[in-house]
Amino acid sequence: MSDVTTAETSAKITVDPDHFTFVHYEPGRIVDVVSELAGLLGVGNPVHVVVDETTPAAKLSAEVDGTSSDARITVHAESGALDDFQRLTHFGVDNARQSLGRMLLRARDRMRADFADAPADLELSLQQNAAWDAYCAGRLARAGVPMSEQRWRYNYRNRFGFSDAVDADFDRLWAADDLGWHDLGAG
Amino acid sequence: MRQFFPVEDLARDERFVQTNMAERMKDARTVNDVGSSRKSRGKSMRLTPDRHDASDGARSLMHGIMVGEIQALEGAGRTAHDFAVGDGTGDTIPFELKLDMARQAWDEARHVEISAKLSDWMGTELGQFAENTVLFEAACSNDPILRLAGVNRALEGLAIDVFTQMKEFGDLAGDPYLEFCEDWMLADEVTHVKMGSDWLRKVTEHDPDRRAKALEFQQVVDKLFSFGGARGETEESPIGLARRFRELAGFTDDEVDQISQMDHDALEERKAAVRAYRDKAGVGSVPG
């Protein structure tokens, strides 16, 4: 397990595994990305990133073991969520920023009282995932992480339908900064 | 104008990064159930909207379609230009075959534009994903009949399967543009495969050895694209085998059965290879 406390944030960041066999990743680069994001998003909690390198799928989930500033955030990432799309099996910084940034924001949301009703990540429906992703992606874009608004709009449309009303819902989520779980409107 | 253009010289701008099947085969990861790993997609790998990664999967596949259309345009254009007019023996092709290739090039150019616009609609930038150049490689044979077998029969046949899958995806998701565009391009692909089937039979009518060689080459290309069971009739494959449209394109039932068997074998080979790699790497179950 890679175990680092970085200069950019006081958060303790760990990565599992500490040596990759199926992909050409270095744990230190994952730590660097999480550290940069934690500083950018104001997350001071310890973060543990667990990578499933045996699959190119890209499922992500995050959990946090409390609501205090020292509660530990654990992010589970299938390696497709961290890959370079142009050089598969190689670490893609942009993809990793977008994936891990969303998970850090979710974890930060979960520490709010008005997210207490949110189901665990792996129990979220496709629609709940899409709504929360839109909310996170918009905030990441405003924080300075390059995000394709159209990518997340397309994902939202696939889950809620292709209509002007659905687009208006997406615009609301993308532009928001201070929503509670029930404000996401995905049940 | 230069004839017989190698794949290394394809013109692309700085947005595009190219790869090939050899590179792809080095990736030992799999989403298939190999018995010892928790996989997020479950048993069904079919690319449908209810998959958790459906949107990104569709975006990646659409980008693959777009670069495939660029290469199909380049391939059909080369075949129209590379060979002299003749009766089809030796290095010649009938003039009518050239016309068909020119028509196909026109179709493919339209498909490139449609696919680029669909990629934009889905939130993908051109060049965002690696471009696999295997399609154009199949269009580099010195024998025009092998090109017809490899490109028009094997690869355009795959395009029938892919477009059918994407049309269904658009239909299920309620995406009006995707469903409509895929349906129209699918109609063209059926025509392209039919042209390949018809010309292959016509030109090799009195040359059974050449026909056998061409069909053997088609199998090689089909097998390459069956890599990992990406296409197949079970739910373990993201892309289904579009039997009905293949019939319309001139494939016999036996030929479709043969492709289906090849897909199945490729899937099992891939799973065995992954198991062997996992054993060697000492990976039993996923971390966490």
Chai-1 contact restraints between the chains, C-beta under 6 A:
chainA,res_idxA,chainB,res_idxB,connection_type,confidence,min_distance_angstrom,max_distance_angstrom,comment,restraint_id
A,D16,B,P287,contact,1.0,0.0,6.0,A-B,restraint_1
A,P17,B,P287,contact,1.0,0.0,6.0,A-B,restraint_2
A,T21,B,A281,contact,1.0,0.0,6.0,A-B,restraint_3
A,F22,B,A28,contact,1.0,0.0,6.0,A-B,restraint_4
A,F22,B,R29,contact,1.0,0.0,6.0,A-B,restraint_5
A,V50,B,P287,contact,1.0,0.0,6.0,A-B,restraint_6
A,V50,B,G288,contact,1.0,0.0,6.0,A-B,restraint_7
A,D52,B,V286,contact,1.0,0.0,6.0,A-B,restraint_8
A,T54,B,R29,contact,1.0,0.0,6.0,A-B,restraint_9
A,T54,B,S37,contact,1.0,0.0,6.0,A-B,restraint_10
A,T55,B,R29,contact,1.0,0.0,6.0,A-B,restraint_11
A,T55,B,V31,contact,1.0,0.0,6.0,A-B,restraint_12
A,T55,B,K39,contact,1.0,0.0,6.0,A-B,restraint_13
A,P56,B,R29,contact,1.0,0.0,6.0,A-B,restraint_14
A,A57,B,V31,contact,1.0,0.0,6.0,A-B,restraint_15
A,A57,B,S40,contact,1.0,0.0,6.0,A-B,restraint_16
A,A57,B,R41,contact,1.0,0.0,6.0,A-B,restraint_17
A,A58,B,D53,contact,1.0,0.0,6.0,A-B,restraint_18
A,K59,B,S40,contact,1.0,0.0,6.0,A-B,restraint_19
A,H76,B,G288,contact,1.0,0.0,6.0,A-B,restraint_20
A,E78,B,S40,contact,1.0,0.0,6.0,A-B,restraint_21
A,F85,B,Q128,contact,1.0,0.0,6.0,A-B,restraint_22
A,F85,B,F129,contact,1.0,0.0,6.0,A-B,restraint_23
A,Q86,B,V17,contact,1.0,0.0,6.0,A-B,restraint_24
A,Q86,B,A130,contact,1.0,0.0,6.0,A-B,restraint_25
A,L88,B,D27,contact,1.0,0.0,6.0,A-B,restraint_26
A,T89,B,D27,contact,1.0,0.0,6.0,A-B,restraint_27
A,S148,B,G123,contact,1.0,0.0,6.0,A-B,restraint_28
A,Q150,B,G123,contact,1.0,0.0,6.0,A-B,restraint_29
A,R151,B,G123,contact,1.0,0.0,6.0,A-B,restraint_30
A,Y154,B,S55,contact,1.0,0.0,6.0,A-B,restraint_31
A,Y154,B,M122,contact,1.0,0.0,6.0,A-B,restraint_32
A,Y154,B,G123,contact,1.0,0.0,6.0,A-B,restraint_33
A,N155,B,S55,contact,1.0,0.0,6.0,A-B,restraint_34
A,N158,B,P49,contact,1.0,0.0,6.0,A-B,restraint_35
A,N158,B,S55,contact,1.0,0.0,6.0,A-B,restraint_36
A,N158,B,A173,contact,1.0,0.0,6.0,A-B,restraint_37
A,G161,B,G174,contact,1.0,0.0,6.0,A-B,restraint_38
A,F162,B,G174,contact,1.0,0.0,6.0,A-B,restraint_39
A,F162,B,D175,contact,1.0,0.0,6.0,A-B,restraint_40
